[in-house]
Amino acid sequence: MSKKTAVADAKVVLAVGKESVLTSQVIDSVLRDARHSDANTVQVDIHATDEFATGEFSTLMSPSLFGETTVVVVTGIDSAPDEFAEALLAAATNPPEHVRLVVCHPGGVKGKKLLDGLRKTGAAEASCSELKGQYLDAAILAEFRKQKRKATPGAVTALHMSVGSNLGELIAAVSQLCSDCDAETIDEKIVAQFYEGVAEVKGYDISDLMWNAKPVEMLEQFRWALAQDTASAVPLVMAISSGLRSLLKYASAPAGLSEADLASHVGVPSWRLRYLRAQKSKWHPDHLSAAARLLALADRASKGTAYEFGTPGGRSLEPSQAAYEIEKLLLAIRSPRQN
């Protein structure tokens, strides 16, 4: 049985940060603990800006007719109207006996006055900020431990190369890897074998070709990967988009950061910085901004639709049409030296 945490059994919990995976873990932890005491515990979600949110919330805070424990998950407090904020503060100060309250805030300055007010009630707080650098690596290793496995540093690096830096996707990859592999210790060779030929691995090669401003080679590899797996368009575009996000973070990083701090800020291993440095020299911010818009359209095309004015949901695409649309959009991404 997992060890109970202060957050898990608190009456009021603040989940602060944008990382949805961590927020979900906090909610699951509170719900699991509540159901340990009361198997009939129910979860109710309230968004602070919904039309009837204040009335619904006030009803939930009233004495329970049936006596069941209720885990109330509140989101949207960064935009909460005054009436809802007052009801929430009152409930957090003196929560009803049958209620466990989880309040989610994305962080930042919006709605900070309400967040600070909730902190003053003595609520337990869980950090759900996006993880980068060594903290992201630590979360991956923790997931391996949860699966009762060990992992080498090389395995973690290989996972980054194969999957990217999204925590949810990395956790899913660790779970799948441990499910399909019997080895007690996972190393980079096992990860490479597991992902051999998988589109995500090829995707990051294609991403590097894109941001190294090699469109011909990129298109060649894109067509090859698509020929091997017709369903690979989505992860291929995702990989290119992930490469763009890393490049944008690197380009906008504050001056004077150490290599370790810069890697943490960007959310990549330190060895990736030299690749990003070379890529940055090939692009102008305006071209990267245009690339972001084009990739959003490519992502849509990879999922079978194209934007069309006046058509709700867009125009449906056949697989061959989708492939053509994606190629056209990728080739429209041009660095200054290609123009």
C-alpha positions, -999 to 999 in steps of 0.1 A, spaced: 0 0 0 14 34 -9 23 58 19 -4 84 27 7 119 21 -3 152 38 -20 162 6 -39 130 2 -57 132 35 -61 170 37 -96 185 38 -86 212 14 -59 209 -13 -45 235 -37 -31 220 -69 -11 249 -83 5 247 -118 -2 239 -155 10 203 -156 -23 184 -161 -7 150 -153 4 162 -119 -30 178 -112 -47 145 -121 -24 127 -97 -33 150 -69 -70 145 -75 -66 108 -78 -46 107 -45 -73 126 -26 -101 105 -42 -83 72 -34 -78 83 3 -114 93 6 -127 60 -8 -104 41 16 -126 56 44 -159 57 25 -163 34 -5 -193 54 -17 -173 86 -22 -183 105 -53 -164 132 -73 -180 163 -85 -163 188 -108 -171 225 -107 -158 252 -131 -159 286 -114 -170 305 -145 -200 283 -154 -233 300 -152 -247 282 -122 -214 274 -106 -220 294 -74 -254 279 -67 -242 243 -74 -211 248 -53 -232 262 -24 -255 232 -26 -225 208 -24 -213 226 7 -246 221 24 -252 192 48 -254 159 29 -288 142 28 -273 108 21 -241 112 41 -217 101 14 -182 118 11 -179 141 -18 -146 151 -34 -153 185 -50 -128 195 -77 -128 232 -85 -112 246 -117 -112 280 -133 -105 300 -101 -81 323 -120 -112 338 -136 -137 332 -108 -164 359 -103 -165 376 -69 -196 357 -57 -180 323 -64 -147 335 -48 -165 344 -16 -183 311 -14 -150 292 -21 -131 311 6 -158 304 31 -159 267 23 -121 264 25 -120 282 59 -146 258 73 -151 228 50 -182 206 57 -175 173 73 -186 153 42 -165 173 17 -129 170 5 -120 201 -16 -94 201 -44 -89 236 -59 -69 239 -91 -50 270 -101 -27 272 -132 -2 295 -115 7 330 -126 -7 363 -115 -42 359 -127 -65 351 -98 -35 352 -74 -55 373 -48 -80 344 -44 -52 319 -44 -33 337 -16 -66 339 3 -70 302 0 -34 297 12 -42 316 44 -69 291 53 -42 265 59 -49 244 29 -23 218 18 -6 228 -14 8 206 -42 30 219 -69 18 210 -103 42 232 -123 55 219 -156 86 198 -151 119 205 -170 154 192 -170 165 172 -140 131 174 -124 115 158 -155 142 131 -155 135 125 -118 97 121 -126 106 95 -152 128 75 -128 101 77 -102 76 62 -127 101 33 -134 102 27 -96 64 27 -94 66 -1 -120 92 -18 -98 119 -14 -124 152 4 -126 164 26 -154 198 39 -164 205 76 -172 210 65 -208 175 50 -209 160 83 -198 179 102 -225 168 76 -251 132 80 -240 135 118 -245 148 112 -280 120 87 -287 90 104 -271 99 140 -264 95 161 -232 57 158 -225 53 143 -191 20 125 -199 35 109 -230 67 99 -211 47 83 -183 26 64 -208 58 53 -226 74 40 -194 42 21 -185 41 5 -220 78 -3 -219 76 -20 -185 46 -39 -197 63 -53 -228 98 -58 -214 108 -83 -187 142 -68 -179 147 -56 -143 169 -27 -154 160 -8 -185 189 7 -205 192 27 -237 196 -4 -258 163 -18 -246 146 16 -253 162 17 -288 151 -18 -296 116 -11 -283 112 20 -305 131 7 -335 111 17 -366 85 35 -345 75 68 -360 84 89 -330 121 80 -333 121 88 -369 101 119 -361 129 134 -341 154 128 -369 129 145 -393 125 173 -367 162 180 -367 163 180 -405 134 206 -405 151 229 -380 185 224 -395 169 240 -427 172 209 -448 138 207 -465 147 182 -492 162 157 -468 133 163 -444 107 156 -471 126 124 -482 125 111 -446 89 121 -441 78 102 -471 98 72 -461 83 71 -426 48 75 -440 54 47 -464 64 24 -435 34 33 -414 4 52 -428 -7 61 -393 26 79 -385 16 113 -397 3 124 -362 35 116 -343 57 129 -371 40 163 -370 41 162 -332 78 156 -332 85 186 -355 63 207 -333 82 196 -302 114 206 -319 100 240 -326 89 245 -290 124 236 -278 139 260 -303 116 288 -293 124 283 -256 161 283 -264 158 315 -285 139 334 -258 159 322 -228 173 350 -205 210 358 -211 236 347 -187 221 313 -177 245 285 -169 244 255 -192 225 235 -165 200 263 -159 196 268 -196 189 231 -202 164 232 -173 147 263 -188 144 248 -222 134 213 -209 161 194 -227 193 174 -218 224 196 -217 239 178 -248 209 191 -269 219 227 -264 246 226 -291 221 214 -316 197 242 -307 225 267 -308 232 257 -344 195 257 -354 188 291 -339 214 306 -362 194 295 -392 161 311 -383 145 345 -378 117 349 -351 92 359 -378 99 327 -397 94 306 -365 62 324 -358 49 315 -393 61 280 -387 40 276 -356 9 286 -376 17 262 -404 23 233 -380 -10 239 -363 -26 234 -398 -4 204 -404 -14 188 -371 -51 192 -382 -44 177 -415 -26 147 -399 -59 140 -380 -79 140 -412 -93 175 -416 -83 208 -434 -95 243 -424 -122 256 -447 -140 288 -441 -177 283 -434 -173 246 -428 -178 236 -391 -151 211 -381 -132 216 -414 -131 196 -446 -125 159 -443 -94 145 -460 -86 111 -475 -52 97 -464 -36 106 -497 -50 141 -495 -39 145 -459 -3 134 -468 -3 160 -496 -16 187 -474 10 180 -447 38 180 -472 26 213 -487 25 229 -452 59 216 -442 75 228 -473 60 263 -467 81 265 -436 112 283 -449 142 297 -431 156 331 -442 185 314 -461 160 294 -482 140 324 -493 
